[in-house]
Amino acid sequence: MTHIRTATHNGVATIEIARPEKKNALTQAMYQAMADAIAAAVADNGVRALLITGQPGIFTSGNDLEDFMQRPPQGQDTPVGRFMRALLECEKPVVAAVTGGAVGIGTTMLLHCDLVYVSDEARLAMPFVSLGLVPEYASSMVLPQLMGHVRAAEKLMLGEPFTGADAVECGIANAVLPAAEVVNHARRMAERFNGLPPAAVRETKRLMRASGAERVRQVMASEGEVFGQRLRSPEAREAFQAFFEKRKPDFSKF
Ligand code: COA
């Protein structure tokens, strides 16, 4: 049981994160299942677009913190690395339906989707610093590029949560929808690719991403190195333990 449901219907391959009892926290097995699902969708000629979605009220609470503590990912050939590379390199359009909270990699992955629709109940957050960590998967570059340094600093350095409306205003998302409508709306947008010539769509996506691709790869590699070190830091250990002990972390001793 990987807690990732996949289905292909009417040209759209849906990847649904389904672990509501843990707020859709992503384990290594789930990342691997999502990487495999992207590869299968790319290989399937009947698929014109991908849709990533979560559960009512929660898109994903990000990386499973227990997994982070027990099995900190090392290097780039990890399930999370495979998933993010598959997403970044996906030649078909990827649409996200952000059904609720999107924490950490839940927000980071949106930066690498093509169309993003957000529920009016969604709260996005990138609380890497509060966890003793640093941004990952090129978010330290893409976010300031999209919204300017000072607004990105609130989100990355202070870890300030933000709403779907803020996400639209900052250029991360296309539109905010009522919670009950966000998945259907995102699906309808994904289905629009059925009526378009697939090679022209693919080439357009490739051209849109090509000029920044090398820089994205470089930034991802340097972020990954620091992230790996930070995961093993006393600051991160204190933050993770505090989360599971349901208390405030104490960083005064560092
Ligand atoms: N990793 C592991 N378990 C997680 C988790 C995560 N990222 N997020 C939530 N859970 C678990 C909780 O431990 C809890 O488990 P329990 O019922 O066994 O105690 C369960 O999911 C419900 O979470 P809870 O915190 O009670 O839900 P909430 O509605 O009050 O808050 C969130 C939801 C998403 C705001 C909150 O769970 C949260 O902040 N999660 C951590 C987010 C995070 O730091 N992610 C990593 C970013 S790099």
Residues whose N, C-alpha, C, O or C-beta is under 5 A from the ligand:
A	BS01	COA	E21 K22 K23 A25 S61 G62 N63 D64 L65 E66 G101 V103 G104 I105
